[in-house]
């Protein structure tokens, strides 16, 4: 039991090279396949049939949209091909062609970017996406995170704009509070936990969850996983405490169940999920 397929949605932005780096590091731990997916929205989406415009205007707008879509596809494909060449990654279209090695493929799917992320992510084990940008307007990035979390039903690897090592998942930290989301994430991520060399459970000291870190440690032992417990005091915002403590103990990725409160409440008030999504310098595996 392991991770076999990692999806990387690609628009053709330079920062997506960093996402590919994270996906490749994770793939090396599992001999997984990386499926790069480029979304191509139909030009007709730009103009509703009910809009009062002339046929000539409609054709003109659609032609411009086609040209822009072609240019985005060209940039994305160019970035993809350059990455494959730089990392000597073999391209494979079927499991038989992959033959247990790390491989990569390219697919273009019709639909808007976030629709494709939510839909085609359902046929991957992990969806790797860029952390929302820290400069400029991050709204579109947050929409992509939410599409992956709420519509794919799979693990989401959030990739910060920092270098990643040659492999990912050697030391996994689990953000644990005993909640349903955290428990579901442990089950979903079990293949990665079994492959990890070290598993640490993060828990707020004196937090008094109904299910403690020791309880989780006992459960993981039934899977043959020997986990340690790292307790910390909640002196700052919980999200920052989680990813900073995970980094401090040497974890290379953190597992976290996202949006334990309602999504609308967290969007308005913040919350641990939003803090981690926006601020972590450590790769994070999220699940709803």
RABELDA-V204586 format. One record per helix or strand of 2 or more residues. SS is the DSSP state (~ for helix, > for strand). FROM is the first residue (numbers start at 0). TO is the last residue. If there is no record, write none. Layout:
ss: [SS:SS]
from: [FROM:FROM]
to: [TO:TO]
This chain:
ss: [>:~:>:~:~:>:~:>:~:>:~:>:>:~:~:>:~:>:~:>:~:~:>]
from: [4:15:32:42:54:89:94:102:112:125:138:154:170:179:189:197:212:226:237:252:262:271:283]
to: [8:29:39:45:85:90:97:109:122:129:151:158:174:187:194:203:220:231:247:256:268:278:286]
